[in-house]
Amino acid sequence: MTEHVDRSEPEPAAAPAGSAVTPADAADAARLVAFGLQPKLAPARDQEYTDLLRRHREDPAFARLADAVAAGLGLVVLEVSPRAGMAVTAAEDSVFAVRMGDYARRTAADSADRFLHGLAHLAVAALAFPRPEDLADDSYIGRVTVNGVDAFVRQACRRLEERAEEQGENTDPATDAPGLEAAWRIWARRSATGATKDARRPAASTTGIVAKALAFLTDSGFLQRTGDDSGGTYRTTARYQLQVRDMAASAALAELLELGVVPVTDGTATLLPAEDTDDLDLVADAGLPFHS
């Protein structure tokens, strides 16, 4: 009697107990999130960071663990890649969201000034990535200047004022009103540069407000300062592109772009000229933003 030999493929062996998440795995995942919370740290400059990013890409279980650690800290993972590192943003209820709140409180006690600081951040985002394709292109780099951002906002103020007059709206100042219609009334009446005894730029001037916004974005790893021309020149980072992608659907950003102040057809380097610029109160050597 011939014995039957089963030559079929054996059943996969059960995963060994050692394949479960270990404390070392958890530590590595937390370490990766910690790297992500250092926005100025480029992955290429730290071998451990690079190795953990590779592990996140190649090991799905580790990726889920790292994402869970981030979520537990109230962080939203925007992207994990060699170019951006572990790019995270803080949810509103995260302890890491306090930093932006501190920034807002430090800017000024006056609510109108806080409103202007918010408008400056909005304008920087609109100038850095004026077209949807700019946000979609990972190789795109936006460039802005302090004086250029102020020039852009003042030109936007002019367009908003014209729109209000056409629609028969009240153009008197209303500092407590929401939206861009209130913002232009405040910004347009604020001095662009002001003057101090030691020739410093007053913090309450509009270029002072823009400079503070750009300095904050630089400290946060969203911009890199490239020079001192035009009040300060800056280029965007991969992290900032991801942040602006995240806010691209905001109504305020869309409204600002729809004013037609930034040419969004071919990405050429300038603001659109106004019909009459004699009363735009642009700062000298505005250094209008350019893109590449």
C-alpha positions in Angstrom: 0.0 0.0 0.0 1.4 3.3 -1.1 1.5 6.1 1.4 0.0 9.4 0.1 2.4 12.3 0.2 0.8 15.8 0.5 2.9 18.1 -1.7 0.7 21.1 -1.3 2.1 24.4 0.1 2.2 24.4 3.9 0.0 26.7 5.8 1.7 30.0 6.7 3.1 29.9 10.2 1.5 32.0 12.8 3.3 35.3 13.5 5.7 34.8 16.3 4.9 36.5 19.6 8.0 38.6 19.1 6.5 40.4 16.1 4.1 42.4 18.3 4.9 46.1 19.0 7.8 46.4 21.4 8.7 49.3 23.6 11.7 49.9 21.3 9.2 50.2 18.4 7.1 52.7 20.3 10.3 54.6 21.2 11.3 54.8 17.6 7.9 56.0 16.5 7.9 58.7 19.2 11.4 59.7 18.1 10.2 60.1 14.5 7.4 62.4 15.7 9.9 64.3 17.8 12.0 64.9 14.7 8.8 66.2 13.0 8.4 68.7 15.7 11.8 70.2 14.8 10.7 72.1 11.7 14.1 73.5 10.9 15.8 70.0 10.9 16.3 68.7 7.4 16.2 64.9 7.2 19.3 64.9 5.0 21.3 66.3 7.9 20.5 63.6 10.4 21.1 59.9 9.6 18.7 58.7 12.4 15.9 60.9 11.0 16.6 59.5 7.5 16.5 55.9 8.7 13.2 56.4 10.6 11.6 58.0 7.5 12.7 55.0 5.4 11.3 52.6 8.0 8.0 54.6 8.0 7.9 54.2 4.2 8.8 50.5 4.1 7.2 49.1 7.3 3.4 49.7 7.3 3.0 48.5 10.9 5.6 51.1 12.0 4.0 53.7 9.9 0.6 53.1 11.7 2.3 53.2 15.0 4.1 56.6 14.3 0.9 58.1 12.9 -1.0 56.9 16.0 1.6 58.6 18.3 1.2 61.8 16.4 -2.6 61.6 16.6 -2.4 61.0 20.3 -0.5 64.2 20.7 -3.1 66.1 18.7 -1.0 66.4 15.6 -2.2 65.9 12.0 0.4 64.3 9.7 0.5 66.2 6.4 3.3 64.1 4.7 6.1 61.8 5.6 8.9 62.0 2.9 12.6 62.6 2.5 11.9 66.2 1.2 9.6 67.3 4.0 10.5 64.9 6.8 7.5 64.1 9.1 5.5 67.2 8.4 2.9 67.7 11.1 0.5 70.4 12.0 -1.3 70.9 15.3 -5.0 70.4 15.7 -6.9 73.1 17.5 -7.0 71.2 20.7 -3.4 70.1 20.7 -0.9 71.4 23.3 1.3 72.2 20.4 -1.2 74.7 19.0 -0.4 77.0 21.9 2.6 78.4 20.1 0.5 80.1 17.4 -1.8 81.4 20.1 1.2 82.8 21.9 2.2 84.5 18.7 -1.2 86.1 18.3 -1.2 87.4 21.9 2.4 88.7 21.5 1.6 90.7 18.4 -0.5 93.4 20.0 -3.2 94.0 22.6 -5.3 95.8 20.2 -7.8 93.6 18.3 -7.3 95.6 15.1 -3.6 94.9 15.1 -4.1 91.2 15.7 -6.4 91.3 12.7 -3.7 92.9 10.6 -1.2 90.2 11.7 -3.7 87.5 10.5 -4.1 89.3 7.1 -0.3 89.4 6.7 -0.1 85.6 7.1 -2.9 85.2 4.6 -1.2 87.5 2.1 2.1 85.6 2.4 0.4 82.4 1.6 -1.4 83.9 -1.4 1.8 85.4 -2.8 3.9 82.3 -2.2 1.5 79.9 -4.0 -0.9 81.9 -6.2 -1.9 79.1 -8.5 -3.3 75.6 -7.7 -0.6 74.1 -9.9 2.0 75.8 -7.6 0.7 73.9 -4.6 0.5 70.6 -6.6 4.1 70.9 -7.8 6.5 69.5 -5.2 9.5 71.2 -6.9 7.9 74.7 -6.9 9.5 77.3 -4.7 7.7 80.6 -3.9 9.6 83.7 -2.9 8.3 86.8 -1.0 9.7 90.0 0.4 8.6 92.2 3.3 8.0 95.2 1.1 6.4 93.1 -1.6 3.8 91.6 0.8 2.9 95.1 2.0 2.6 96.3 -1.6 0.4 93.4 -2.4 -2.0 94.0 0.5 -2.2 97.7 -0.3 -3.1 97.0 -3.9 -5.7 94.5 -2.6 -7.0 97.2 -0.4 -7.5 99.4 -3.4 -9.4 96.6 -5.3 -11.6 96.0 -2.2 -12.4 99.7 -1.9 -13.3 99.9 -5.5 -15.6 96.9 -5.2 -17.3 98.4 -2.1 -17.9 101.7 -3.9 -19.4 99.8 -6.9 -21.7 97.9 -4.7 -22.7 101.0 -2.7 -21.3 99.7 0.6 -20.2 101.9 3.4 -16.5 102.6 3.2 -16.0 104.2 6.6 -13.7 102.3 9.0 -15.3 99.4 10.9 -12.4 97.8 12.8 -14.6 95.2 14.5 -16.2 93.9 11.3 -15.1 90.5 10.0 -13.7 89.6 6.6 -11.4 91.3 4.1 -13.8 94.3 3.7 -12.9 95.3 7.2 -9.2 94.5 6.8 -8.5 96.9 4.0 -10.0 99.7 5.9 -7.5 99.2 8.7 -4.5 98.3 6.7 -4.9 101.2 4.1 -4.9 103.8 6.9 -1.9 102.4 8.7 1.6 103.8 7.9 3.7 101.5 5.8 7.0 102.3 7.5 6.6 105.0 10.2 9.7 106.4 11.8 11.6 105.9 15.0 14.5 107.9 16.5 17.0 105.1 15.8 15.7 104.4 12.3 14.2 101.1 13.3 11.0 99.8 11.7 8.1 100.4 14.1 6.3 97.1 15.0 2.9 98.7 14.4 3.7 99.8 10.9 2.4 97.5 8.2 5.9 96.5 7.1 6.7 95.8 10.7 3.7 93.6 10.9 4.7 91.7 7.7 8.3 91.4 9.0 7.1 89.8 12.2 4.9 87.3 10.3 7.8 86.3 8.1 10.1 86.0 11.0 7.6 83.7 12.8 7.2 81.5 9.7 11.0 81.3 9.4 11.4 80.3 13.0 8.7 77.6 12.4 10.6 76.1 9.5 8.1 77.3 6.8 10.4 79.9 5.2 14.1 80.5 4.8 15.6 84.0 4.8 17.7 84.5 1.7 18.7 88.2 1.9 18.1 91.7 3.1 16.8 93.4 0.0 13.3 94.9 0.0 13.0 94.6 3.7 14.0 91.0 3.7 13.7 88.2 1.1 12.4 84.7 1.8 11.9 81.4 0.0 9.3 78.7 0.9 10.0 75.3 2.2 8.3 72.0 1.6 6.6 72.2 5.0 5.1 75.6 4.1 3.7 74.2 0.8 2.0 71.4 2.8 0.6 73.9 5.3 -0.8 76.1 2.5 -2.3 73.1 0.8 -4.1 72.4 4.1 -5.6 75.9 4.2 -6.1 76.3 0.4 -9.9 75.8 0.7 -10.3 78.6 3.2 -12.8 81.3 2.1 -10.4 84.1 3.0 -7.6 82.8 0.9 -9.9 82.2 -2.0 -11.3 85.7 -1.7 -7.9 87.3 -1.7 -6.8 85.4 -4.8 -10.0 86.2 -6.6 -9.3 89.9 -6.4 -7.0 89.5 -9.4 -4.0 91.3 -7.7 -1.6 88.4 -8.4 -1.2 87.2 -11.9 -2.2 83.6 -11.8 -2.1 82.7 -15.5 1.6 82.0 -16.2 3.4 82.6 -12.9 5.3 85.6 -14.1 7.0 87.8 -11.5 5.1 90.8 -10.4 1.8 92.1 -9.1 -0.7 93.3 -11.7 -0.4 97.0 -12.3 -3.2 99.2 -10.9 -4.9 101.6 -13.2 -3.7 104.5 -11.2 -0.9 103.9 -8.6 -0.4 107.5 -7.5 -2.3 107.0 -4.2 -1.4 103.4 -3.4 1.1 104.5 -0.7 3.5 101.8 -1.7 6.8 101.6 0.2 9.9 102.6 -1.7 11.7 99.7 -3.5 8.7 97.4 -2.9 10.6 94.5 -4.3 7.5 92.7 -5.6 7.4 89.0 -5.1 8.6 86.6 -7.8 8.2 82.9 -8.3 10.2 80.1 -9.8 
